[in-house]
Amino acid sequence: RPEAVPVAVMRRTAPSWTSRASAFSAPLVRAQATARTRLFMTPSATGTQTRLAIHQASAASAAGASRIAAWTPAGRRRGRHAHRRAATATAVAESTLYSLTQQDLYRVLAQRPRADLAGAGRLMVIACDHPARGALGAGERPLAMADREDLLQRCMTALSRPGVNGFLGTAEIIEDLTLLGALDGKLVWGSMNRIGLQGASFEMDDRFGAYDADGIEASHLDGGKMLTRINYADPASAATLEASAKAIDSLSERGLNAMIEPFISRWEGGRIVNDLSEEAVIRSICIAQALGRSSAHTWLKLPCVSDPDSMRRVMASTSLPSLILGGEVSTDPEATRASWAAALELPNVRGLVVGRSLLYPGNDDVEAAVDAAVALL
């Protein structure tokens, strides 16, 4: 019963479960889920209050700093950052549990150690924005991404691997991973348009219902990503193109990166299919790179055309920096990696942005899949 869970009990309970669970472990995520359930029983606690109170406990634990120190050469310096962020989160959550605002969460996000896009070199970005469109399948598992504990664990495992320097996702995942310390020192892009739900009759009406430029700036992210599907037979494509152009302008005005993911798409058997032929990919690039008042902060997120000669012609159609996307989980990962390697040899390809292929590989070994992809860089 809500009245049976006073704040004193929650505060007294939090240190015990965080100290028993090591950071970045499944037990910790399970413990947070338990605490989240308790806090939601409190009548006046909002979602932001709940999540910040939960995550400040894990961030404040000594394990949070020790696991960073153990993983990276710069661990001690990053450990100090973790402790500083934890102290702020702890003070805010414990002193103002019932008066937290979105600005409190923004302050915690602002203290995240950030990376520099200009000096980042080759990029290995983990993508996890698929669930927001109801796209939960990976390989032969139709609900692979439905278990949030498992999804967060896979993201944290991937982000912990050497050479991974970026993440792309929606707000709730980015905030969870930030408060867990998993995005320290990473480049982060917020996914912007997720209204075109997979399999819906309105799938091509891909409106911007996730991050906007204001939210990306307030959250201290590095940019925004937009899915821009172009269907010549569907009038909804016009609105998506216009909204993408406005988003590019809004991001550019703030000096933020705009990552466009263009496709030529069509309806086939009641579902949307992306045309990955050389001609279609080139056409989508030419349309997408012209959107907005300026291309100064525009990047492209592009599919990999399997034939190396075709891929060279595809990349010859743009002068913009580009990242190669992972796409569906492949039944032949070695062939997929070979096509990525060929694409990475081209001068305007800056790296990879891959989600399901690395988070849900066929053998379920996330570490090995990520390490193999990083080796290509």
GIJOCOR-V132309 format. One record per helix or strand. SS is the DSSP state (H for helix, E for strand). FROM is the first residue (numbers start at 1). TO is the last residue. If there is no record, write none. Layout:
((SS | FROM | TO) (SS | FROM | TO))
//
This chain:
((H | 2 | 4) (H | 7 | 20) (H | 26 | 40) (H | 47 | 60) (H | 62 | 71) (H | 75 | 95) (H | 102 | 110) (E | 114 | 114) (E | 123 | 128) (H | 130 | 133) (E | 138 | 138) (E | 141 | 141) (H | 148 | 159) (E | 166 | 169) (H | 171 | 179) (E | 186 | 191) (H | 213 | 218) (E | 223 | 230) (H | 236 | 253) (E | 257 | 268) (E | 271 | 275) (H | 278 | 288) (E | 298 | 302) (H | 308 | 315) (E | 322 | 325) (H | 333 | 344) (E | 349 | 354) (H | 356 | 359) (H | 366 | 375))
//
